Amino acid sequence: MAKMTDVAKLAGVSPSTVSRVLAGGDAVTADKKQKVLMAVEKLNYRPNRLARNLRKLETKTVVVVVPDISNPFFYEIIRGMERVAQAKGYHVLLGDTQLNKQMEIEYIELVRDKLADGVILLVAQNPQEHIIEASKGLPIVVACAFIDGDDIPTVNIDHFNSAIDMVNHLVSLGHRRIAYISGPLKNNRLSSFRFEGYCQGLFQNQIEIEKQFIVEGNFTIECGYDKGRELMELPTKPTAIFAANDEMAIGAIKAIKELGYKVPEDIAVVGFDDIKLSAYIEPPLTTVAQPKQQIGAEAMEVLLRCINNETLSSQEIILDSELIVRESCGSHLRHT
Ligand code: RIB
């Protein structure tokens, strides 16, 4: 089996240059890099990662923790992360917690046990103190979720104002009975921000909040279906449903159609995220687009800076969102 010194000899460079090329480092000329890669291929050289990790106490691996891998929102986020990680010689390991709080902590502990160099949480289900305690001194970034009052860097959009914009849009179309399917509200600041934005949007438009029009969901398509049905069975129906994510909006549309109503003629439905499917369902969904790949890329950039002890220009990154208007909320409301 070829050794690193064999590769170095064939490429005519030093073993440390081979090591730098294999670690994805930039400080090697293109010519040397090419010679090393050709030698690696010719000798079919496989680096001994374990030995290297033990020497340097690094794994070149980061863990990304998602709440629910079946939500297509996350694959675009992860794609953005992968792009940055790969370019810098890191690998991404995925942890799907299925909203299990214990798993969230266990994934953080992989870093403490030196089985990964850092962790990105795309969910923060535990009480904030638990996450802060578990991650003390470790490279960690929280994206699409919030941790207050500590040094943990976060990457997000402005959920509160994006939700207000959506309510304003519905009001501009003549809607006043606007129902809301929230995400889980316990220990979930992201859901709370969107919900508070909905309430503030109604308030700014002098619309009274009606308890019967507010139902708590859990961000799944199945839940959107159940809650959509529930709202359409109310004696006084809403004229619009604002779901806190696209998956729930899509579930609600199915329930509405099954009950014999039409979207948007009988009821408008809007979501949040702009997952790929939302442009293709019938009718195409009006939604808030989150810059998913950019969120993923920024979160990974920040994490790698933390791993390498580099200074961050900011602890809190807020990216722009965009209201995407499609057919699911129709044109101006003709009846109430
Ligand atoms: O965790 C589920 C939701 O949170 C996603 O659909 C997306 O809205 C994210 O921010």
Residues whose N, C-alpha, C, O or C-beta is under 5 A from the ligand:
A	BS01	RIB	P67 F73 C144 F219 A244 N245 F272 D273
